[in-house]
Amino acid sequence: MRMIVGLGNPGRDYAHTRHNVGFDILDIFAKKRKVRILSRQSRALVGSFDHYGEQILLVKPQTFMNESGQAVGDLARKHKMNPEDILVIYDDLDLPLGKIRIRPQGSSGGHKGMKSIISHIHSDAFPRIRVGIGRNGEAIDHVLSRFNRKEREIMDVTLQRAADALDMILEDGIEAAMNTFNRAEE
């Protein structure tokens, strides 16, 4: 069993903000896989599908971003998952708008949702997809803002590419996805 987590904040006020790109990517991926993320479990919305005999959970924590680790940690313990069985998708202020970076593990990079997950699963040895939202002004105001029309055009392509990266990770592994998606943007 594996878990794919899209990070974001719950509620309409935060829908489609920069901080919610993890939710948006997971929604695109779920739609491609014909999965509904509706089940409430461990402070998260969860959907699942079978991938060659392995169950894949799609998870949208319903805590606020800074407490995402509560839901992820609870689900990981409930399903007896190791850190490497968890993949997290999230926004990154330090990447230029529209850039994607896939890594097999690493630090939180200052992202509070990632800090929370690392704290709750006691490891940073899990794969992640970072999606650049750019940096502009005060961080808190920027991450909670929506994309303007020009940025939205860039992000629509980026969100789809990130969902495609999830497909490649499942089908071909993280190294193949890193070679394809990290290199494509250099």
C-alpha positions as CSV (number, residue, x, y, z in Angstrom):
1,M,0.0,0.0,0.0
2,R,1.1,3.5,-0.8
3,M,-0.2,7.0,0.0
4,I,-0.1,10.1,-2.3
5,V,-0.8,13.2,-0.3
6,G,-1.7,16.6,-1.8
7,L,-1.2,19.5,0.6
8,G,-3.5,22.4,0.9
9,N,-5.9,24.1,3.3
10,P,-9.5,23.0,3.6
11,G,-12.5,25.2,2.7
12,R,-13.7,27.4,-0.1
13,D,-11.7,30.4,1.0
14,Y,-8.5,28.6,0.1
15,A,-9.6,26.8,-3.0
16,H,-7.2,27.3,-5.9
17,T,-4.8,29.4,-4.0
18,R,-1.1,29.0,-4.4
19,H,-0.8,27.1,-1.2
20,N,-3.4,24.6,-2.5
21,V,-1.6,23.3,-5.6
22,G,-1.1,20.0,-3.9
23,F,-4.9,19.6,-3.7
24,D,-5.4,20.7,-7.3
25,I,-2.8,18.3,-8.6
26,L,-4.3,15.4,-6.6
27,D,-7.8,16.3,-8.0
28,I,-6.5,16.2,-11.6
29,F,-4.7,12.8,-11.0
30,A,-7.8,11.4,-9.3
31,K,-10.0,12.4,-12.2
32,K,-7.6,10.7,-14.6
33,R,-7.8,7.6,-12.5
34,K,-11.6,7.9,-12.0
35,V,-11.2,8.1,-8.2
36,R,-13.4,10.1,-5.9
37,I,-11.7,11.5,-2.8
38,L,-14.7,11.6,-0.5
39,S,-14.1,9.2,2.4
40,R,-13.4,10.9,5.7
41,Q,-10.6,9.1,7.6
42,S,-8.1,10.4,10.2
43,R,-8.8,14.1,9.6
44,A,-8.4,13.7,5.8
45,L,-10.4,13.1,2.7
46,V,-9.3,9.8,1.1
47,G,-9.9,8.0,-2.1
48,S,-8.2,4.8,-3.3
49,F,-7.6,2.6,-6.3
50,D,-5.9,-0.6,-7.1
51,H,-2.6,-0.4,-9.1
52,Y,-1.5,-3.9,-10.2
53,G,-2.6,-5.4,-6.9
54,E,-1.4,-2.6,-4.7
55,Q,-3.8,-0.2,-3.0
56,I,-2.9,3.5,-3.6
57,L,-4.5,6.0,-1.2
58,L,-5.1,9.6,-2.4
59,V,-5.1,11.9,0.6
60,K,-6.1,15.5,1.2
61,P,-5.6,16.4,4.9
62,Q,-8.4,18.5,6.2
63,T,-6.4,20.1,8.9
64,F,-4.8,23.4,8.1
65,M,-1.5,23.2,6.3
66,N,0.7,23.6,9.3
67,E,-0.9,20.5,10.9
68,S,-0.9,18.2,7.8
69,G,1.3,15.7,9.6
70,Q,-1.5,14.8,12.0
71,A,-3.6,13.2,9.2
72,V,-0.6,11.8,7.3
73,G,0.9,10.3,10.5
74,D,-2.4,8.8,11.6
75,L,-3.0,7.2,8.2
76,A,0.6,5.9,7.9
77,R,0.3,4.2,11.4
78,K,-3.2,2.9,10.6
79,H,-2.0,1.2,7.4
80,K,1.5,0.3,8.7
81,M,3.3,2.3,6.0
82,N,7.0,3.1,5.9
83,P,8.0,6.7,5.0
84,E,9.1,5.7,1.5
85,D,5.5,4.5,0.9
86,I,4.3,8.1,1.2
87,L,4.6,10.7,-1.6
88,V,3.8,14.4,-0.9
89,I,2.9,17.1,-3.4
90,Y,3.2,20.7,-2.3
91,D,3.8,24.3,-3.2
92,D,7.3,25.8,-3.0
93,L,8.0,29.5,-2.7
94,D,11.6,29.0,-3.6
95,L,11.0,27.5,-7.0
96,P,10.1,29.8,-9.9
97,L,6.4,29.8,-10.9
98,G,5.6,26.6,-12.9
99,K,8.7,24.7,-12.1
100,I,8.5,21.1,-10.9
101,R,11.1,19.3,-8.8
102,I,10.9,15.7,-7.8
103,R,13.1,14.3,-5.0
104,P,13.3,10.9,-3.3
105,Q,13.7,12.6,0.1
106,G,14.9,15.8,1.8
107,S,14.3,18.4,4.4
108,S,11.2,20.5,4.8
109,G,12.9,23.5,3.1
110,G,11.0,25.7,5.5
111,H,7.6,24.5,4.4
112,K,5.4,24.2,7.5
113,G,3.2,21.4,6.1
114,M,6.3,19.4,5.4
115,K,7.8,20.1,8.8
116,S,4.6,18.8,10.3
117,I,4.7,15.6,8.3
118,I,8.4,15.0,9.0
119,S,7.6,15.5,12.7
120,H,4.6,13.1,12.8
121,I,6.2,10.3,10.7
122,H,9.7,10.8,12.3
123,S,11.5,10.8,9.0
124,D,12.2,13.0,5.9
125,A,13.0,9.9,3.8
126,F,9.9,10.0,1.6
127,P,9.5,11.2,-2.0
128,R,8.0,14.5,-2.9
129,I,7.0,16.7,-5.8
130,R,7.6,20.4,-5.2
131,V,5.7,22.8,-7.5
132,G,7.0,26.4,-7.9
133,I,4.6,29.2,-7.0
134,G,7.3,31.9,-7.1
135,R,7.9,34.5,-4.4
136,N,6.4,37.9,-4.2
137,G,6.1,40.1,-1.1
138,E,5.1,38.7,2.2
139,A,5.1,34.9,2.2
140,I,1.8,34.5,4.0
141,D,-0.1,36.9,1.7
142,H,1.5,35.3,-1.4
143,V,0.8,31.7,-0.6
144,L,-2.9,32.5,0.2
145,S,-3.4,34.5,-3.0
146,R,-4.8,33.2,-6.2
147,F,-2.9,33.2,-9.5
148,N,-3.6,36.1,-12.0
149,R,-4.7,35.2,-15.5
150,K,-1.2,35.0,-17.0
151,E,0.1,32.9,-14.0
152,R,-3.0,30.7,-14.2
153,E,-2.2,29.8,-17.8
154,I,1.3,28.7,-16.7
155,M,0.0,26.8,-13.7
156,D,-2.7,25.0,-15.7
157,V,0.0,23.3,-17.7
158,T,2.2,22.8,-14.6
159,L,-0.6,21.1,-12.6
160,Q,-1.2,18.7,-15.5
161,R,2.5,18.0,-15.8
162,A,2.7,17.2,-12.1
163,A,-0.2,14.8,-12.4
164,D,1.6,13.2,-15.3
165,A,4.7,12.9,-13.1
166,L,2.6,11.0,-10.5
167,D,1.6,8.6,-13.3
168,M,5.2,8.1,-14.2
169,I,6.3,7.5,-10.6
170,L,3.7,4.8,-10.3
171,E,4.5,3.2,-13.6
172,D,8.3,3.6,-13.9
173,G,9.6,4.8,-10.5
174,I,10.8,8.0,-9.0
175,E,14.2,8.0,-10.8
176,A,12.5,7.9,-14.3
177,A,10.2,10.7,-13.2
178,M,13.1,12.8,-11.9
179,N,15.0,12.2,-15.1
180,T,12.0,13.3,-17.2
181,F,10.4,16.1,-15.3
182,N,13.4,17.7,-13.5
183,R,15.5,17.7,-16.6
184,A,12.7,18.9,-18.9
185,E,12.7,22.3,-17.2
186,E,16.5,23.0,-16.8
